[in-house]
Amino acid sequence: MVLSSRATKEREVPLHCRLTLNKQQKRFSVGITIPKHIWHQDKQKVSGKSPLSLSVNAKIQELTNKIQTIETQLIKDQEEYSIDDILNRLFNRNNTPFRTLMEVYDYKYKQMKELEGKAYKTSTIIKCVQMQNSVRNFLKKVKGINDIPVTKVDTKFLNEFELYLKSDRNMAVASYNKTIQKLKAMMKLAFDYGTIQRPAFPNHRFKHEKPKVIFLTMDELAVLEHYKFAQDRLTLVRDIFLFSVYTGLHYMDAMSLRNSNIIKGVDGKFWICYTRQKTDVEIHIPILERTQKLILLFKQKYSTTDEIVPRFSNQKINSYLKEIAEIVSINKPFIP
């Protein structure tokens, strides 16, 4: 469209683009002025085949193609969109490295990969990918879309996502709290970069469930320790579990121990000096007689070199511990 009211003395008028969507209209300058008499109102283009006409019509067509491409992508990405969404993409407003939720996760992933082994452990990066997959699956299954602009991630989205994690994914409180925590971290990143204008989910509070502490009695521990298993794999997993019991270290920390973590204390006895992976806190654990026997057993029977505890996947350990609990008739969960 042209604005005749802004015609110059040379009877040149500025060319504007007008967008209309759901009864809402917005216009912006194309940055071109043309002689008023060559504008064809019905065709919304410049008449004639002069170099000027061909150049202006080419720019109009190029702009039209860009807008149509943006609208097609918006339809693909989300359920609803506004003229502002089109204009923001057209003019690349809020020049940030991401605009959609999946792009935020991807951006963070690339940052973490660059710092792998320095600021981030490989296991932490893997967990981040798993949490992103939870969001991606939610978008596909519940929303029917592949991605969503971060500007559309609101409290309703959060509540629906929480329900999905609890019902469809059957996540425990601790698990979905971590997944929601990562989502909030991604939205904070979007806020820090100016992609969104205010913090997301300001009133959200995490659900907390008081854990029920389950422990083995001394009699149950004695039964487990002295039981003769027919399969070596069960014996090994039992011994790894006992090592965790005697040291207080969970699976990841026990598997990360090296010979350099064993030091001689001022009392003349041997201690485990270790920095916990999850909290980055240094701890000192006395090596009890039973712990020492297990360390020697691992070294002699399973040929451990720098590692103290033999390599074993967490998934298999959890599976075998359930089998062990049934064999020794202890009706309690064994958590390494």
N, C-alpha and C positions, 0 to 999 in steps of 0.2 A: 504494500500500500504506500501511497505518497501523501504527504501532509501539505495540502495546498495553502493552508494558513501560514506556512513558514516559507513561502516562496521568496526568493531573492529578487533584487531589481532586474537580474538577468533572466527572470522567470524560470529559475532552477529550483527544484523541490527536493527535500531529503526523502530518501527511500527508507521505509520502516517495515519490520516484520511483525505481524500480529498473530498471536497464538490464542486459540479458543478451546477451552476444555471444561465440560460440565458447567456451562454458563459463566465461567470465569475467563476474563480476557487480560492479556498483557502484551505490550508491544515494546520493541527496542529498535534502536537505529542500526541500520546495516552499514552505515559509514559511507554511503554513496549519495551523491546528488545528481539529478538528471534534468534535462529540459522537460518541462511539464507536458509539452505537446506530444512527446514520443511515448508517454505512458499509456498502456492499454488496460483500462480498469477491469474489463470483463475477464481478460486472460491473465491478469496480474503479472504482466511482463512488459518488456519494452518492445515496441513495434519497429520494424525495419531490419535491415541486414548490414547496417554500418558497423565498423569496428567497435564503436561505443555500445551499440545495441547488443552485439554478439557477446561482448565482454560482460556487460551488466547481466544479461540473461544467464550466462554461464555461472556467475556468482550466485544468482538467485537459485539456480538449480542445485548448486553445490550445498548451499545452506539448507535447502529443502531436504536433500538427501541426508545431511547430518541429523536434522531434527527427526526424520523418519527412522533412522537407525537408532537414535537414542530412545525413541518411544518404543520401538520393537524390543530393545534390551530391557527397558523398564517393565514392559508387560511380562517378559520372561522372568525377571528377577523378583517381582513382587505382585501383590494382589491389587494395590491401589497406588496411584501416583498423581502428582499435581503439576501445574505449569512450572512451579518453582523447581521441582525435581528436574524437569527438562532443561530449564535455563541454567541450573547449577552445573549440569554435565556439559552443556553446550559451551559455557564460558569458563569451565574448569575452576569454579569458585571453591574456596576452602582448599587450596592446593596441598592436599595431603597424599601420602603414599597409598591410601586406601579409602574406599567409600562403602564397601559392603562388609558384612560381618566375617565372611570367609576370607576376605582380603586382609582383615586385621589379624586373624589367626595365622595366615600364610606369612605376613610380614614379621610377626613375632617369632615364628618358626625359623625363618631365615636368620634372624638376629641370634637365636639360640644356637643354631648350627655353627655359625661363625665363632661362637665362644664355647663350643663343645670341648669339654676337658679342662676348661679354664673357669668360666663362671657357671657353667651348667653341666651336670652329669648326663650321660647318655640316657639313663633311666628317666630322668626328669623330662627330657625332650620327648621320649616315647609316650610318657603320660600326657603331655600336652597334645600330641597328635591324637591320642585316644579320646581326649575330652573334646577336641574339635570334631572328631567323627560322631560323637554323641549329638552335637549340635547339627551337623550335616544330616544325620539320619532323621532327626526331629523335623527339620525343614522339609525334607522329602515326604516323610510319612504323614505328618500332621498338617503342615502348611501347603504341601503340594508344589513347592518351589525348590530351586537349587541354592539360592542365596537370598539375602535380604539386606537392604541399605541399613547402615547403623542408625540412621535417623528414625527408622521404623521399629527399632528394638526398644520396646517400652515395657511397662509393668505387666500389661496383659501378656505380652510375649514371655516374660519371665515366669509368670504363674503357669502358663500352659506348658512351658518347658519343664518346670518342676514336677508337674503332674505326669508328664511323659516319662521322666526319669524314675518316678516312683511306681507307676502302673505298668507301662510297657517294658521298661528296663529292669524293674524290680530292684532298684538300688537301695541299699541301706542308707541311713541318715548321713553317716560319715562320707560315703562315696558321692552322693549327690551334692552334699555341701561343698566338696572339693571341686566338682564340675561347675557348680554355680559360681564358686569363688573365682575360677579361671575365666568364666564368662564376664564377671564383673571387672576382672583385671583387663580384659580385652576392651571393654567399654570405657574404662578409665584411660587406656591408651588412646582411644578415639577422641576422648575429651581433651587430653593433653595436646593432641595434634590439631585440635580445632575442627575436627570433622563433625562433632556435635557441640552444641553451645552450652549445655549444662550437664552435670554428672547424671549418669543413669541410675535408676532404682534407689533414690535417696532414702526411702523409707523401708527398704528391704532388711529383714533380720533373719539370720540363719537359725534353723531349727536345731535344737540340741537334745540329745538323748543320753541320759546318764548310763554309761556302760556298766554291765553286770560283770563283776570280776569273778572269773572262774579259775580255780587253781587245783593242782593235784595235792592230795594229802601225802604224808611221808610214807604211809603204807602203799598207796597207789604208785608212788614214785619207785619204791623198792620192787614192786611187782614188775613194773616196766623195765627197770634196770637189769633184773636177773632173768628175764624171760629168754628162752632159747628159741629163736625164730628159725624156721626151716629154710627161709630164703635170705641170701646175703643182702639183697637190696633193702629188705625190711630192717635187718640188723644195722645197716649203715644209716638209714634214715632215723632209726631210734637213737643212735649215738649222736647224730647231728642235733636232734631235738634235745637230748640230754645236755649237750654242750651249751645250747641256748639257755637251758634252765639254770645251769651252774654258773653261767657268766652274766645272765640277764640281757644278753644281746639278741635282737630279733634276726630274722633270716638274712636281710641285706647286709647288716653290719657283720654278722658272723662270717658270711661268705667273702667279705672284703678284707678280713684280717690277714696280715702278712707277718713273717718272722720278725720284721723290724718293729712290730707292735708289742713285742714281748721285751720288757726291760727288767733290770734288777733294781729294786727299790732301796731306799736308805735302810730298811729293816733287814736287808740281805735276802729277801724273798723275791720271787718273780711276780711281775704284774703285767696286765694288759693295758697299754697306753694307746688310746684310740680316739679319733674325732668322729662323732656320730654323723652319718651322712645327712640325716633329716634335719637335725638342729644345729649342726656345725659346732657342737660343744665337745670339748675334750674331756674324756672320762678316764679314770684309773680303776681297774678291777683286779682284785687279788686273785691269783691263780690257785684255786683249791686243789687238794690232793686228787679229787675225782676229775677235775678239769685237766690236770697234768697227765693223768692216765689216758684220757681221751686224745690229748694232743700227741702223745707218743704212739697211741694206737693208729691214729690217722697217718702218721709219718711212716710207720713200719708196714702197715697192712695195705694202705692205699697210695703209698709213694708220693705223698704231697711234697712239693719242693718249697717254693716261697710261700704258697698258701698254707694256712693252718688247717682249714676245714676243706674236705674234698668237694669238688664242684658237683652241684646237683640243682636241677631247675626247681624253682619255687612251686610250679604247678604239680610236678611229680611228688615233691615232698608233701604237699597238702593232701594229695590223693592217697599216698602210702600211709600217712599218719591216720587217716580215717580207717584204713584197713587194719592198722596196728591197734587202734582203739577197740575195734570189734574183736580182734584176736585175744587181747588181754582182758576183755570184758570191763573196760572202763568207759562208762557212758558220759564222757565229757569231751568237748572239742579240744584237740591238740593244736595250738597255734605256735608255729616256730618263730 
